Amino acid sequence: QNDDENELDGYFADLPEGREDIIRYIIHNEAEYIYLLTQTEGYYNAMNEHASDLFITNEKLDFIFSNVHEILTLHKQFNKSLREAEHSDDPELGEIYSKIIGSFTIYETFV
């Protein structure tokens, strides 16, 4: 094993195994990501409001915080679908992912 593989050993040890646990794990991580995106959006809004005082243009802020609103909206919708699936008798995660996969093009800006 190389050093990169050794670093990941502990990370994968705590992953859930059962279907319901996996769904809860994904929902939990999505909720954390939404929280961070919401904070990021707040920074963007505050900085945008005071851009001239900060000596930065709105265009530069738009570039720095590119797509933050769209990404947040996407993940809120995704999380809502996951939460609905969590309470169904036979949640279809593949179907949820299939419905939103085209929306992930909003991340192309970062590639």
C-alpha positions, 0 to 999 in steps of 0.5 A: 500500500502507498501512503494515500491508501493508508490515509483512507483506511480509517475513513472507510472503516466507519461507513454504514453497511445497511441500506437504511444506515446508508440513506441516513449517512447520505442525508446527514452529509447532505445536511452538513453540506447544505449548512456550509453552502448556506454559510457561504451564500451568507458570506457572498451576500454580505460581501456583495452588499459591501463590495465597494467598501471591500474594494472588490467588484461584484463581477469578481465576487460572482466569479469567486462564489460562482453558482453558490445559489444554484448549488444550494438549491440543487442540494436542498432539492436532493436532500428533500428527495432523500428524506422522502425516500428515507420514510418509504418502504422501498427507497430507490436511491438510484432513481433519486440520483438519476433525476438530478444527475443532469443538474450536476453540470453546475459544478463544471465551472470548478473543473 
